[in-house]
């Protein structure tokens, strides 16, 4: 009787079961459609759950047709956003510059900025959201994990440096100058890598504690290396061409001795080694001499390398700087693995100042350009919630852009949300002029390449020029400019380059209506610069 009472409702409620199933499916579908979007998606990574001081995070987006390529492109954008944060931390950490052992240390600092620019973050984790044909990616990594990676690099670099200096001492004892030269070149490469690791660790170290392989060790080893150079009384090239040949031989030697460790898996030859115009000291611009030396080194690499070196050379980019003085010009080069941005070979040499046309060493407006760059560096925006990229048809600022007389310059932009761009341009004369007060990029062009609707042609006077772009999600404040005539043309002119950004950096986010951490009512800002060096035709 009990079992019959239990089973009888089953036989009499089949319709109710069907209604219940239909209702459940409806509720399930309704629940899916009503699921709120991830906050980091709607805010383009601003409302990331992985924020400082424990984490670094970056946002990326792509709408490429192919799903695999789309996800990879979004991941690359997210990792690039993290790399930019590391670079800004380094350029903003003034204490890094206090440990200075002359031009060598300053050139190491310049190399480290370039390394941070090219840096590919490994060990990052991802959140991925596919939405309406687009892929949103949030990448994050614990700062402690990133510091540990570079601590391992620092220890490995120190060991290689000590071994190379021991080899140098043995070679000197035997009277083998060629072996001593090779040992010093290996030591130079290891020291560049050590300095990179130490500087990046310091920038990441929120506790400001001296990390393993600290700056003191790096400076001490720098001095030991300088002492060994003095003992060697190494060959000093007499001309830029001889310097290029020596630098190329030394770089090739170190790359070969590395046993191909700098070659990325699956790399193929045929692209040719990219040698970027050399930077003037630790500035972000080059010169006629910097561009000429890059061309000479590229040609020398082609002459001194063997066919077997092609794949190895195709996987590196060579950057450097030069440091003129009254009597000489010191040249530093570093070969970086394209896949990671890490230094795998370095070399340096010196040529007599009399072997170079001194007018080509330094842009005519170098002092003005350096002062302007420093004004822009102060209080720079680390993250205003608006991602802005600016580049030219020859690449980005980090590639030491050099344009010759008669060439045409085209600027491109990309933003991660609708924005008003205010464009200012620093002429070679030092005047900062307003190009566009409100260049609007709408929702239809977000995360797409947008070209400035007009181009520039390189004409005298030559020197360093700079495009300053400030981006705003709401209409920007009116610029503080005055009308003035320059070379027969009327412009709206800022008093200084810093005035072109001061109002942007003074913006404060307005609280969202009703609170709750939303994004409505917020003013987001972004800032980017690209510097170019204009020169007479390079013969």
Secondary structure, 3 states (H helix, E strand, C coil): CHHHHHHHHHHHCHHHHHHHHHHHHHHHHHHHHCCCCCHHHHCCCCCCCCCCCCEEEEEEEECCCCHHHHHHHHHHHHHHHHHHHHHHHHHHCCHHHHCCCCHHHHHHHHHHHHHHHHCCCCCCEEEEEEECCEEEEEEEEEHHHHHHHHHHHHHHHHHHHHHHHHHHHHHHHHCCHHHHHHHHHHHHHHHHHHHHHHHHHHHHCCCCCCCCCCHHHHHHHHHHHHHHHHHHCCCCCCCHHHHHHHHHHHHHHHHHHCCCCCCCCCCCCCCCCEECCCEECCCCCCCHHHHHHHHHHHHHHHHHCCHHHHHHHHCEEEEEEEEECCCEEEEEEEEEECCCCCEEEEEEEEEEHHHCCHHHCCCCCHHHHHHHHHHHHCCCCCCCECCEEEEECCECHHHCEEEECCCEECEEEEECCCEEEEEEEECCCCCEEEEEEEEEECHHHCCCCEECCCCEECCCCCEEEEEEEEEECCCCCCCCCEEEEECCEEEEEECCCCHHHHHHHCCCCCCCCCCCCCCCCCCCEEEEEEEEEEECCCC
